[in-house]
């Protein structure tokens, strides 16, 4: 749970975890569909979540290096 008392780094870590879970969800569900358009949509959504995860990780890495 994220609230106003959550450390910003911890909030980013939680968001990274959620983005990864969303990626896995879409990727796994893509395999359930035979319809090419539906499969493609789920794979597209998975890749979007992966991009979000990467951006958040980069933000976390940048801030950790800045604070050192």
CHARMM-style PDB file with segment names, atoms N, HN, CA, C and O in Angstrom:
ATOM      1  N   UNK     1       0.843  -1.179   0.000  1.00  0.00      PROA
ATOM      2  CA  UNK     1       0.000   0.000   0.000  1.00  0.00      PROA
ATOM      3  C   UNK     1       0.889   1.245   0.000  1.00  0.00      PROA
ATOM      4  O   UNK     1       1.813   1.369   0.804  1.00  0.00      PROA
ATOM      5  N   UNK     2       0.594   2.137  -0.899  1.00  0.00      PROA
ATOM      6  HN  UNK     2      -0.157   2.035  -1.552  1.00  0.00      PROA
ATOM      7  CA  UNK     2       1.330   3.392  -0.984  1.00  0.00      PROA
ATOM      8  C   UNK     2       0.443   4.502  -0.442  1.00  0.00      PROA
ATOM      9  O   UNK     2      -0.715   4.636  -0.838  1.00  0.00      PROA
ATOM     10  N   UNK     3       0.993   5.292   0.461  1.00  0.00      PROA
ATOM     11  HN  UNK     3       1.934   5.184   0.783  1.00  0.00      PROA
ATOM     12  CA  UNK     3       0.289   6.474   0.949  1.00  0.00      PROA
ATOM     13  C   UNK     3       1.298   7.603   1.115  1.00  0.00      PROA
ATOM     14  O   UNK     3       2.455   7.462   0.716  1.00  0.00      PROA
ATOM     15  N   UNK     4       0.878   8.711   1.693  1.00  0.00      PROA
ATOM     16  HN  UNK     4      -0.061   8.825   2.017  1.00  0.00      PROA
ATOM     17  CA  UNK     4       1.762   9.880   1.760  1.00  0.00      PROA
ATOM     18  C   UNK     4       2.966   9.676   2.675  1.00  0.00      PROA
ATOM     19  O   UNK     4       3.891  10.487   2.660  1.00  0.00      PROA
ATOM     20  N   UNK     5       2.969   8.612   3.468  1.00  0.00      PROA
ATOM     21  HN  UNK     5       2.217   7.953   3.480  1.00  0.00      PROA
ATOM     22  CA  UNK     5       4.111   8.350   4.334  1.00  0.00      PROA
ATOM     23  C   UNK     5       5.124   7.399   3.696  1.00  0.00      PROA
ATOM     24  O   UNK     5       6.186   7.147   4.265  1.00  0.00      PROA
ATOM     25  N   UNK     6       4.799   6.881   2.532  1.00  0.00      PROA
ATOM     26  HN  UNK     6       3.936   7.086   2.069  1.00  0.00      PROA
ATOM     27  CA  UNK     6       5.677   5.927   1.856  1.00  0.00      PROA
ATOM     28  C   UNK     6       6.905   6.639   1.306  1.00  0.00      PROA
ATOM     29  O   UNK     6       6.805   7.689   0.671  1.00  0.00      PROA
ATOM     30  N   UNK     7       8.058   6.047   1.563  1.00  0.00      PROA
ATOM     31  HN  UNK     7       8.139   5.194   2.079  1.00  0.00      PROA
ATOM     32  CA  UNK     7       9.307   6.555   1.008  1.00  0.00      PROA
ATOM     33  C   UNK     7       9.208   6.502  -0.521  1.00  0.00      PROA
ATOM     34  O   UNK     7       8.769   5.490  -1.067  1.00  0.00      PROA
ATOM     35  N   UNK     8       9.607   7.570  -1.219  1.00  0.00      PROA
ATOM     36  HN  UNK     8       9.964   8.391  -0.775  1.00  0.00      PROA
ATOM     37  CA  UNK     8       9.503   7.581  -2.679  1.00  0.00      PROA
ATOM     38  C   UNK     8      10.196   6.404  -3.365  1.00  0.00      PROA
ATOM     39  O   UNK     8       9.679   5.868  -4.345  1.00  0.00      PROA
ATOM     40  N   UNK     9      11.355   6.003  -2.861  1.00  0.00      PROA
ATOM     41  HN  UNK     9      11.775   6.438  -2.065  1.00  0.00      PROA
ATOM     42  CA  UNK     9      12.049   4.848  -3.463  1.00  0.00      PROA
ATOM     43  C   UNK     9      11.238   3.575  -3.301  1.00  0.00      PROA
ATOM     44  O   UNK     9      11.175   2.748  -4.210  1.00  0.00      PROA
ATOM     45  N   UNK    10      10.616   3.422  -2.136  1.00  0.00      PROA
ATOM     46  HN  UNK    10      10.667   4.094  -1.397  1.00  0.00      PROA
ATOM     47  CA  UNK    10       9.787   2.241  -1.907  1.00  0.00      PROA
ATOM     48  C   UNK    10       8.553   2.270  -2.805  1.00  0.00      PROA
ATOM     49  O   UNK    10       8.122   1.227  -3.297  1.00  0.00      PROA
ATOM     50  N   UNK    11       7.984   3.448  -3.021  1.00  0.00      PROA
ATOM     51  HN  UNK    11       8.333   4.295  -2.622  1.00  0.00      PROA
ATOM     52  CA  UNK    11       6.839   3.574  -3.920  1.00  0.00      PROA
ATOM     53  C   UNK    11       7.216   3.157  -5.338  1.00  0.00      PROA
ATOM     54  O   UNK    11       6.435   2.497  -6.023  1.00  0.00      PROA
ATOM     55  N   UNK    12       8.412   3.542  -5.776  1.00  0.00      PROA
ATOM     56  HN  UNK    12       9.047   4.078  -5.219  1.00  0.00      PROA
ATOM     57  CA  UNK    12       8.869   3.146  -7.112  1.00  0.00      PROA
ATOM     58  C   UNK    12       9.094   1.641  -7.169  1.00  0.00      PROA
ATOM     59  O   UNK    12       8.762   1.003  -8.168  1.00  0.00      PROA
ATOM     60  N   UNK    13       9.651   1.073  -6.117  1.00  0.00      PROA
ATOM     61  HN  UNK    13       9.921   1.591  -5.305  1.00  0.00      PROA
ATOM     62  CA  UNK    13       9.853  -0.383  -6.085  1.00  0.00      PROA
ATOM     63  C   UNK    13       8.516  -1.124  -6.182  1.00  0.00      PROA
ATOM     64  O   UNK    13       8.401  -2.124  -6.891  1.00  0.00      PROA
ATOM     65  N   UNK    14       7.527  -0.629  -5.475  1.00  0.00      PROA
ATOM     66  HN  UNK    14       7.620   0.183  -4.899  1.00  0.00      PROA
ATOM     67  CA  UNK    14       6.189  -1.237  -5.534  1.00  0.00      PROA
ATOM     68  C   UNK    14       5.622  -1.112  -6.939  1.00  0.00      PROA
ATOM     69  O   UNK    14       5.044  -2.063  -7.465  1.00  0.00      PROA
ATOM     70  N   UNK    15       5.785   0.057  -7.547  1.00  0.00      PROA
ATOM     71  HN  UNK    15       6.255   0.829  -7.119  1.00  0.00      PROA
ATOM     72  CA  UNK    15       5.284   0.276  -8.906  1.00  0.00      PROA
ATOM     73  C   UNK    15       5.991  -0.650  -9.902  1.00  0.00      PROA
ATOM     74  O   UNK    15       5.353  -1.181 -10.811  1.00  0.00      PROA
ATOM     75  N   UNK    16       7.296  -0.846  -9.738  1.00  0.00      PROA
ATOM     76  HN  UNK    16       7.815  -0.415  -8.999  1.00  0.00      PROA
ATOM     77  CA  UNK    16       8.045  -1.758 -10.606  1.00  0.00      PROA
ATOM     78  C   UNK    16       7.473  -3.165 -10.490  1.00  0.00      PROA
ATOM     79  O   UNK    16       7.262  -3.841 -11.497  1.00  0.00      PROA
ATOM     80  N   UNK    17       7.226  -3.597  -9.277  1.00  0.00      PROA
ATOM     81  HN  UNK    17       7.397  -3.048  -8.459  1.00  0.00      PROA
ATOM     82  CA  UNK    17       6.654  -4.935  -9.057  1.00  0.00      PROA
ATOM     83  C   UNK    17       5.295  -5.056  -9.743  1.00  0.00      PROA
ATOM     84  O   UNK    17       5.010  -6.071 -10.378  1.00  0.00      PROA
ATOM     85  N   UNK    18       4.471  -4.047  -9.620  1.00  0.00      PROA
ATOM     86  HN  UNK    18       4.702  -3.223  -9.103  1.00  0.00      PROA
ATOM     87  CA  UNK    18       3.143  -4.090 -10.238  1.00  0.00      PROA
ATOM     88  C   UNK    18       3.224  -4.078 -11.760  1.00  0.00      PROA
ATOM     89  O   UNK    18       2.449  -4.762 -12.428  1.00  0.00      PROA
ATOM     90  N   UNK    19       4.148  -3.312 -12.306  1.00  0.00      PROA
ATOM     91  HN  UNK    19       4.778  -2.756 -11.763  1.00  0.00      PROA
ATOM     92  CA  UNK    19       4.331  -3.299 -13.758  1.00  0.00      PROA
ATOM     93  C   UNK    19       4.792  -4.672 -14.247  1.00  0.00      PROA
ATOM     94  O   UNK    19       4.339  -5.151 -15.287  1.00  0.00      PROA
ATOM     95  N   UNK    20       5.687  -5.295 -13.498  1.00  0.00      PROA
ATOM     96  HN  UNK    20       6.055  -4.906 -12.653  1.00  0.00      PROA
ATOM     97  CA  UNK    20       6.162  -6.629 -13.870  1.00  0.00      PROA
ATOM     98  C   UNK    20       5.010  -7.642 -13.812  1.00  0.00      PROA
ATOM     99  O   UNK    20       4.880  -8.492 -14.693  1.00  0.00      PROA
ATOM    100  N   UNK    21       4.189  -7.547 -12.785  1.00  0.00      PROA
ATOM    101  HN  UNK    21       4.294  -6.856 -12.070  1.00  0.00      PROA
ATOM    102  CA  UNK    21       3.036  -8.442 -12.673  1.00  0.00      PROA
ATOM    103  C   UNK    21       2.060  -8.231 -13.827  1.00  0.00      PROA
ATOM    104  O   UNK    21       1.505  -9.195 -14.353  1.00  0.00      PROA
ATOM    105  N   UNK    22       1.850  -6.980 -14.222  1.00  0.00      PROA
ATOM    106  HN  UNK    22       2.301  -6.197 -13.794  1.00  0.00      PROA
ATOM    107  CA  UNK    22       0.965  -6.687 -15.352  1.00  0.00      PROA
ATOM    108  C   UNK    22       1.559  -7.247 -16.641  1.00  0.00      PROA
ATOM    109  O   UNK    22       0.837  -7.792 -17.476  1.00  0.00      PROA
ATOM    110  N   UNK    23       2.881  -7.112 -16.804  1.00  0.00      PROA
ATOM    111  HN  UNK    23       3.468  -6.669 -16.126  1.00  0.00      PROA
ATOM    112  CA  UNK    23       3.565  -7.679 -17.967  1.00  0.00      PROA
ATOM    113  C   UNK    23       3.319  -9.184 -18.039  1.00  0.00      PROA
ATOM    114  O   UNK    23       2.939  -9.707 -19.087  1.00  0.00      PROA
ATOM    115  N   UNK    24       3.536  -9.871 -16.931  1.00  0.00      PROA
ATOM    116  HN  UNK    24       3.844  -9.446 -16.080  1.00  0.00      PROA
ATOM    117  CA  UNK    24       3.340 -11.322 -16.889  1.00  0.00      PROA
ATOM    118  C   UNK    24       1.879 -11.689 -17.197  1.00  0.00      PROA
ATOM    119  O   UNK    24       1.613 -12.648 -17.920  1.00  0.00      PROA
ATOM    120  N   UNK    25       0.957 -10.929 -16.650  1.00  0.00      PROA
ATOM    121  HN  UNK    25       1.173 -10.149 -16.063  1.00  0.00      PROA
ATOM    122  CA  UNK    25      -0.465 -11.174 -16.887  1.00  0.00      PROA
ATOM    123  C   UNK    25      -0.780 -11.123 -18.380  1.00  0.00      PROA
ATOM    124  O   UNK    25      -1.359 -12.060 -18.929  1.00  0.00      PROA
ATOM    125  N   UNK    26      -0.397 -10.029 -19.033  1.00  0.00      PROA
ATOM    126  HN  UNK    26       0.074  -9.267 -18.587  1.00  0.00      PROA
ATOM    127  CA  UNK    26      -0.701  -9.875 -20.456  1.00  0.00      PROA
ATOM    128  C   UNK    26       0.032 -10.911 -21.305  1.00  0.00      PROA
ATOM    129  O   UNK    26      -0.540 -11.471 -22.240  1.00  0.00      PROA
ATOM    130  N   UNK    27       1.282 -11.161 -20.980  1.00  0.00      PROA
ATOM    131  HN  UNK    27       1.747 -10.706 -20.220  1.00  0.00      PROA
ATOM    132  CA  UNK    27       2.067 -12.138 -21.745  1.00  0.00      PROA
ATOM    133  C   UNK    27       1.455 -13.525 -21.632  1.00  0.00      PROA
ATOM    134  O   UNK    27       1.295 -14.216 -22.638  1.00  0.00      PROA
ATOM    135  N   UNK    28       1.112 -13.936 -20.423  1.00  0.00      PROA
ATOM    136  HN  UNK    28       1.242 -13.374 -19.606  1.00  0.00      PROA
ATOM    137  CA  UNK    28       0.514 -15.255 -20.211  1.00  0.00      PROA
ATOM    138  C   UNK    28      -0.859 -15.373 -20.868  1.00  0.00      PROA
ATOM    139  O   UNK    28      -1.204 -16.424 -21.407  1.00  0.00      PROA
ATOM    140  N   UNK    29      -1.632 -14.309 -20.823  1.00  0.00      PROA
ATOM    141  HN  UNK    29      -1.352 -13.454 -20.385  1.00  0.00      PROA
ATOM    142  CA  UNK    29      -2.973 -14.368 -21.406  1.00  0.00      PROA
ATOM    143  C   UNK    29      -2.939 -14.331 -22.933  1.00  0.00      PROA
ATOM    144  O   UNK    29      -3.868 -14.810 -23.583  1.00  0.00      PROA
ATOM    145  N   UNK    30      -1.900 -13.779 -23.498  1.00  0.00      PROA
ATOM    146  HN  UNK    30      -1.145 -13.390 -22.970  1.00  0.00      PROA
ATOM    147  CA  UNK    30      -1.778 -13.784 -24.962  1.00  0.00      PROA
ATOM    148  C   UNK    30      -1.776 -15.215 -25.487  1.00  0.00      PROA
ATOM    149  O   UNK    30      -2.306 -15.489 -26.564  1.00  0.00      PROA
ATOM    150  N   UNK    31      -1.186 -16.113 -24.731  1.00  0.00      PROA
ATOM    151  HN  UNK    31      -0.755 -15.891 -23.856  1.00  0.00      PROA
ATOM    152  CA  UNK    31      -1.101 -17.512 -25.150  1.00  0.00      PROA
ATOM    153  C   UNK    31      -2.454 -18.228 -25.107  1.00  0.00      PROA
ATOM    154  O   UNK    31      -2.591 -19.313 -25.673  1.00  0.00      PROA
ATOM    155  N   UNK    32      -3.433 -17.649 -24.459  1.00  0.00      PROA
ATOM    156  HN  UNK    32      -3.321 -16.768 -23.999  1.00  0.00      PROA
ATOM    157  CA  UNK    32      -4.735 -18.292 -24.337  1.00  0.00      PROA
ATOM    158  C   UNK    32      -5.623 -18.100 -25.562  1.00  0.00      PROA
ATOM    159  O   UNK    32      -6.623 -18.800 -25.724  1.00  0.00      PROA
ATOM    160  N   UNK    33      -5.261 -17.159 -26.416  1.00  0.00      PROA
ATOM    161  HN  UNK    33      -4.448 -16.591 -26.285  1.00  0.00      PROA
ATOM    162  CA  UNK    33      -6.128 -16.807 -27.531  1.00  0.00      PROA
ATOM    163  C   UNK    33      -5.563 -17.278 -28.864  1.00  0.00      PROA
ATOM    164  O   UNK    33      -4.369 -17.145 -29.135  1.00  0.00      PROA
ATOM    165  N   UNK    34      -6.437 -17.824 -29.681  1.00  0.00      PROA
ATOM    166  HN  UNK    34      -7.407 -17.932 -29.461  1.00  0.00      PROA
ATOM    167  CA  UNK    34      -6.054 -18.232 -31.030  1.00  0.00      PROA
ATOM    168  C   UNK    34      -6.207 -17.081 -32.018  1.00  0.00      PROA
ATOM    169  O   UNK    34      -5.498 -17.023 -33.022  1.00  0.00      PROA
ATOM    170  N   UNK    35      -7.127 -16.170 -31.734  1.00  0.00      PROA
ATOM    171  HN  UNK    35      -7.703 -16.217 -30.918  1.00  0.00      PROA
ATOM    172  CA  UNK    35      -7.361 -15.033 -32.617  1.00  0.00      PROA
ATOM    173  C   UNK    35      -6.102 -14.164 -32.643  1.00  0.00      PROA
ATOM    174  O   UNK    35      -5.636 -13.697 -31.603  1.00  0.00      PROA
ATOM    175  N   UNK    36      -5.562 -13.956 -33.837  1.00  0.00      PROA
ATOM    176  HN  UNK    36      -5.940 -14.335 -34.682  1.00  0.00      PROA
ATOM    177  CA  UNK    36      -4.294 -13.229 -33.978  1.00  0.00      PROA
ATOM    178  C   UNK    36      -4.382 -11.802 -33.459  1.00  0.00      PROA
ATOM    179  O   UNK    36      -3.444 -11.317 -32.827  1.00  0.00      PROA
ATOM    180  N   UNK    37      -5.498 -11.122 -33.719  1.00  0.00      PROA
ATOM    181  HN  UNK    37      -6.259 -11.516 -34.233  1.00  0.00      PROA
ATOM    182  CA  UNK    37      -5.635  -9.729 -33.277  1.00  0.00      PROA
ATOM    183  C   UNK    37      -5.672  -9.640 -31.753  1.00  0.00      PROA
ATOM    184  O   UNK    37      -5.082  -8.733 -31.167  1.00  0.00      PROA
ATOM    185  N   UNK    38      -6.352 -10.566 -31.126  1.00  0.00      PROA
ATOM    186  HN  UNK    38      -6.831 -11.303 -31.602  1.00  0.00      PROA
ATOM    187  CA  UNK    38      -6.433 -10.571 -29.663  1.00  0.00      PROA
ATOM    188  C   UNK    38      -5.071 -10.886 -29.065  1.00  0.00      PROA
ATOM    189  O   UNK    38      -4.630 -10.226 -28.124  1.00  0.00      PROA
ATOM    190  N   UNK    39      -4.412 -11.887 -29.610  1.00  0.00      PROA
ATOM    191  HN  UNK    39      -4.770 -12.423 -30.374  1.00  0.00      PROA
ATOM    192  CA  UNK    39      -3.070 -12.250 -29.150  1.00  0.00      PROA
ATOM    193  C   UNK    39      -2.119 -11.058 -29.305  1.00  0.00      PROA
ATOM    194  O   UNK    39      -1.339 -10.752 -28.403  1.00  0.00      PROA
ATOM    195  N   UNK    40      -2.196 -10.400 -30.449  1.00  0.00      PROA
ATOM    196  HN  UNK    40      -2.829 -10.649 -31.182  1.00  0.00      PROA
ATOM    197  CA  UNK    40      -1.337  -9.243 -30.712  1.00  0.00      PROA
ATOM    198  C   UNK    40      -1.612  -8.111 -29.728  1.00  0.00      PROA
ATOM    199  O   UNK    40      -0.682  -7.443 -29.274  1.00  0.00      PROA
ATOM    200  N   UNK    41      -2.885  -7.893 -29.396  1.00  0.00      PROA
ATOM    201  HN  UNK    41      -3.640  -8.435 -29.765  1.00  0.00      PROA
ATOM    202  CA  UNK    41      -3.236  -6.851 -28.436  1.00  0.00      PROA
ATOM    203  C   UNK    41      -2.617  -7.138 -27.072  1.00  0.00      PROA
ATOM    204  O   UNK    41      -2.042  -6.247 -26.446  1.00  0.00      PROA
ATOM    205  N   UNK    42      -2.737  -8.387 -26.610  1.00  0.00      PROA
ATOM    206  HN  UNK    42      -3.204  -9.110 -27.118  1.00  0.00      PROA
ATOM    207  CA  UNK    42      -2.175  -8.742 -25.317  1.00  0.00      PROA
ATOM    208  C   UNK    42      -0.647  -8.627 -25.318  1.00  0.00      PROA
ATOM    209  O   UNK    42      -0.059  -8.190 -24.329  1.00  0.00      PROA
ATOM    210  N   UNK    43      -0.011  -9.012 -26.410  1.00  0.00      PROA
ATOM    211  HN  UNK    43      -0.488  -9.367 -27.213  1.00  0.00      PROA
ATOM    212  CA  UNK    43       1.440  -8.875 -26.498  1.00  0.00      PROA
ATOM    213  C   UNK    43       1.857  -7.408 -26.526  1.00  0.00      PROA
ATOM    214  O   UNK    43       2.872  -7.040 -25.935  1.00  0.00      PROA
ATOM    215  N   UNK    44       1.080  -6.568 -27.209  1.00  0.00      PROA
ATOM    216  HN  UNK    44       0.255  -6.866 -27.689  1.00  0.00      PROA
ATOM    217  CA  UNK    44       1.351  -5.125 -27.215  1.00  0.00      PROA
ATOM    218  C   UNK    44       1.252  -4.564 -25.799  1.00  0.00      PROA
ATOM    219  O   UNK    44       2.122  -3.811 -25.361  1.00  0.00      PROA
ATOM    220  N   UNK    45       0.194  -4.931 -25.089  1.00  0.00      PROA
ATOM    221  HN  UNK    45      -0.513  -5.543 -25.444  1.00  0.00      PROA
ATOM    222  CA  UNK    45       0.019  -4.447 -23.720  1.00  0.00      PROA
ATOM    223  C   UNK    45       1.158  -4.935 -22.822  1.00  0.00      PROA
ATOM    224  O   UNK    45       1.628  -4.197 -21.955  1.00  0.00      PROA
ATOM    225  N   UNK    46       1.597  -6.167 -23.027  1.00  0.00      PROA
ATOM    226  HN  UNK    46       1.216  -6.766 -23.731  1.00  0.00      PROA
ATOM    227  CA  UNK    46       2.720  -6.691 -22.243  1.00  0.00      PROA
ATOM    228  C   UNK    46       3.966  -5.844 -22.474  1.00  0.00      PROA
ATOM    229  O   UNK    46       4.668  -5.493 -21.525  1.00  0.00      PROA
ATOM    230  N   UNK    47       4.235  -5.520 -23.720  1.00  0.00      PROA
ATOM    231  HN  UNK    47       3.665  -5.805 -24.490  1.00  0.00      PROA
ATOM    232  CA  UNK    47       5.421  -4.713 -24.033  1.00  0.00      PROA
ATOM    233  C   UNK    47       5.322  -3.311 -23.442  1.00  0.00      PROA
ATOM    234  O   UNK    47       6.329  -2.748 -23.012  1.00  0.00      PROA
ATOM    235  N   UNK    48       4.127  -2.747 -23.418  1.00  0.00      PROA
ATOM    236  HN  UNK    48       3.309  -3.205 -23.767  1.00  0.00      PROA
ATOM    237  CA  UNK    48       3.947  -1.429 -22.795  1.00  0.00      PROA
ATOM    238  C   UNK    48       4.269  -1.489 -21.303  1.00  0.00      PROA
ATOM    239  O   UNK    48       4.923  -0.595 -20.765  1.00  0.00      PROA
ATOM    240  N   UNK    49       3.809  -2.542 -20.644  1.00  0.00      PROA
ATOM    241  HN  UNK    49       3.278  -3.268 -21.081  1.00  0.00      PROA
ATOM    242  CA  UNK    49       4.096  -2.693 -19.217  1.00  0.00      PROA
ATOM    243  C   UNK    49       5.595  -2.872 -18.988  1.00  0.00      PROA
ATOM    244  O   UNK    49       6.141  -2.359 -18.012  1.00  0.00      PROA
ATOM    245  N   UNK    50       6.255  -3.596 -19.882  1.00  0.00      PROA
ATOM    246  HN  UNK    50       5.810  -4.013 -20.675  1.00  0.00      PROA
ATOM    247  CA  UNK    50       7.699  -3.785 -19.784  1.00  0.00      PROA
ATOM    248  C   UNK    50       8.424  -2.439 -19.894  1.00  0.00      PROA
ATOM    249  O   UNK    50       9.379  -2.181 -19.161  1.00  0.00      PROA
ATOM    250  N   UNK    51       7.962  -1.584 -20.818  1.00  0.00      PROA
ATOM    251  HN  UNK    51       7.186  -1.794 -21.414  1.00  0.00      PROA
ATOM    252  CA  UNK    51       8.554  -0.241 -20.960  1.00  0.00      PROA
ATOM    253  C   UNK    51       8.363   0.568 -19.680  1.00  0.00      PROA
ATOM    254  O   UNK    51       9.277   1.260 -19.234  1.00  0.00      PROA
ATOM    255  N   UNK    52       7.179   0.477 -19.098  1.00  0.00      PROA
ATOM    256  HN  UNK    52       6.435  -0.086 -19.461  1.00  0.00      PROA
ATOM    257  CA  UNK    52       6.919   1.204 -17.846  1.00  0.00      PROA
ATOM    258  C   UNK    52       7.873   0.726 -16.754  1.00  0.00      PROA
ATOM    259  O   UNK    52       8.457   1.525 -16.021  1.00  0.00      PROA
ATOM    260  N   UNK    53       8.018  -0.598 -16.663  1.00  0.00      PROA
ATOM    261  HN  UNK    53       7.545  -1.248 -17.258  1.00  0.00      PROA
ATOM    262  CA  UNK    53       8.920  -1.165 -15.662  1.00  0.00      PROA
ATOM    263  C   UNK    53      10.344  -0.665 -15.867  1.00  0.00      PROA
ATOM    264  O   UNK    53      11.018  -0.304 -14.903  1.00  0.00      PROA
ATOM    265  N   UNK    54      10.803  -0.641 -17.102  1.00  0.00      PROA
ATOM    266  HN  UNK    54      10.255  -0.934 -17.885  1.00  0.00      PROA
ATOM    267  CA  UNK    54      12.159  -0.181 -17.407  1.00  0.00      PROA
ATOM    268  C   UNK    54      12.345   1.299 -17.066  1.00  0.00      PROA
ATOM    269  O   UNK    54      13.389   1.693 -16.547  1.00  0.00      PROA
ATOM    270  N   UNK    55      11.336   2.108 -17.357  1.00  0.00      PROA
ATOM    271  HN  UNK    55      10.487   1.788 -17.778  1.00  0.00      PROA
ATOM    272  CA  UNK    55      11.425   3.541 -17.026  1.00  0.00      PROA
ATOM    273  C   UNK    55      11.489   3.750 -15.522  1.00  0.00      PROA
ATOM    274  O   UNK    55      12.275   4.562 -15.034  1.00  0.00      PROA
ATOM    275  N   UNK    56      10.668   3.022 -14.795  1.00  0.00      PROA
ATOM    276  HN  UNK    56      10.030   2.362 -15.192  1.00  0.00      PROA
ATOM    277  CA  UNK    56      10.688   3.141 -13.345  1.00  0.00      PROA
ATOM    278  C   UNK    56      12.018   2.676 -12.769  1.00  0.00      PROA
ATOM    279  O   UNK    56      12.550   3.299 -11.850  1.00  0.00      PROA
ATOM    280  N   UNK    57      12.560   1.578 -13.308  1.00  0.00      PROA
ATOM    281  HN  UNK    57      12.127   1.072 -14.055  1.00  0.00      PROA
ATOM    282  CA  UNK    57      13.846   1.084 -12.828  1.00  0.00      PROA
ATOM    283  C   UNK    57      14.951   2.102 -13.111  1.00  0.00      PROA
ATOM    284  O   UNK    57      15.828   2.317 -12.274  1.00  0.00      PROA
ATOM    285  N   UNK    58      14.909   2.717 -14.269  1.00  0.00      PROA
ATOM    286  HN  UNK    58      14.196   2.542 -14.949  1.00  0.00      PROA
ATOM    287  CA  UNK    58      15.895   3.745 -14.605  1.00  0.00      PROA
ATOM    288  C   UNK    58      15.782   4.926 -13.643  1.00  0.00      PROA
ATOM    289  O   UNK    58      16.793   5.477 -13.206  1.00  0.00      PROA
ATOM    290  N   UNK    59      14.570   5.305 -13.323  1.00  0.00      PROA
ATOM    291  HN  UNK    59      13.749   4.858 -13.678  1.00  0.00      PROA
ATOM    292  CA  UNK    59      14.355   6.404 -12.364  1.00  0.00      PROA
ATOM    293  C   UNK    59      14.920   6.035 -11.000  1.00  0.00      PROA
ATOM    294  O   UNK    59      15.587   6.845 -10.357  1.00  0.00      PROA
ATOM    295  N   UNK    60      14.655   4.826 -10.567  1.00  0.00      PROA
ATOM    296  HN  UNK    60      14.113   4.167 -11.090  1.00  0.00      PROA
ATOM    297  CA  UNK    60      15.160   4.366  -9.273  1.00  0.00      PROA
ATOM    298  C   UNK    60      16.688   4.339  -9.287  1.00  0.00      PROA
ATOM    299  O   UNK    60      17.326   4.814  -8.347  1.00  0.00      PROA
ATOM    300  N   UNK    61      17.273   3.789 -10.345  1.00  0.00      PROA
ATOM    301  HN  UNK    61      16.754   3.404 -11.108  1.00  0.00      PROA
ATOM    302  CA  UNK    61      18.735   3.723 -10.444  1.00  0.00      PROA
ATOM    303  C   UNK    61      19.348   5.123 -10.455  1.00  0.00      PROA
ATOM    304  O   UNK    61      20.356   5.366  -9.792  1.00  0.00      PROA
ATOM    305  N   UNK    62      18.745   6.033 -11.200  1.00  0.00      PROA
ATOM    306  HN  UNK    62      17.926   5.836 -11.738  1.00  0.00      PROA
ATOM    307  CA  UNK    62      19.260   7.398 -11.282  1.00  0.00      PROA
ATOM    308  C   UNK    62      19.213   8.085  -9.937  1.00  0.00      PROA
ATOM    309  O   UNK    62      20.167   8.761  -9.549  1.00  0.00      PROA
ATOM    310  N   UNK    63      18.123   7.922  -9.228  1.00  0.00      PROA
ATOM    311  HN  UNK    63      17.349   7.374  -9.543  1.00  0.00      PROA
ATOM    312  CA  UNK    63      18.005   8.561  -7.912  1.00  0.00      PROA
ATOM    313  C   UNK    63      18.935   7.951  -6.897  1.00  0.00      PROA
ATOM    314  O   UNK    63      19.461   8.657  -6.036  1.00  0.00      PROA
ATOM    315  N   UNK    64      19.150   6.643  -6.979  1.00  0.00      PROA
ATOM    316  HN  UNK    64      18.723   6.070  -7.679  1.00  0.00      PROA
ATOM    317  CA  UNK    64      20.079   6.001  -6.033  1.00  0.00      PROA
ATOM    318  C   UNK    64      21.503   6.490  -6.273  1.00  0.00      PROA
ATOM    319  O   UNK    64      22.243   6.733  -5.320  1.00  0.00      PROA
ATOM    320  N   UNK    65      21.889   6.635  -7.532  1.00  0.00      PROA
ATOM    321  HN  UNK    65      21.288   6.438  -8.306  1.00  0.00      PROA
ATOM    322  CA  UNK    65      23.232   7.141  -7.840  1.00  0.00      PROA
ATOM    323  C   UNK    65      23.365   8.602  -7.435  1.00  0.00      PROA
ATOM    324  O   UNK    65      24.430   9.033  -6.993  1.00  0.00      PROA
ATOM    325  N   UNK    66      22.304   9.350  -7.583  1.00  0.00      PROA
ATOM    326  HN  UNK    66      21.439   9.000  -7.942  1.00  0.00      PROA
ATOM    327  CA  UNK    66      22.331  10.775  -7.224  1.00  0.00      PROA
ATOM    328  C   UNK    66      22.549  10.946  -5.731  1.00  0.00      PROA
ATOM    329  O   UNK    66      23.274  11.844  -5.302  1.00  0.00      PROA
ATOM    330  N   UNK    67      21.918  10.080  -4.934  1.00  0.00      PROA
ATOM    331  HN  UNK    67      21.328   9.351  -5.282  1.00  0.00      PROA
ATOM    332  CA  UNK    67      22.005  10.202  -3.482  1.00  0.00      PROA
ATOM    333  C   UNK    67      23.331   9.713  -2.934  1.00  0.00      PROA
ATOM    334  O   UNK    67      23.678  10.029  -1.796  1.00  0.00      PROA
ATOM    335  N   UNK    68      24.086   8.945  -3.721  1.00  0.00      PROA
ATOM    336  HN  UNK    68      23.805   8.688  -4.646  1.00  0.00      PROA
ATOM    337  CA  UNK    68      25.357   8.405  -3.228  1.00  0.00      PROA
ATOM    338  C   UNK    68      26.377   9.462  -3.329  1.00  0.00      PROA
ATOM    339  OT1 UNK    68      27.534   9.241  -2.970  1.00  0.00      PROA
TER     340      UNK     68
END
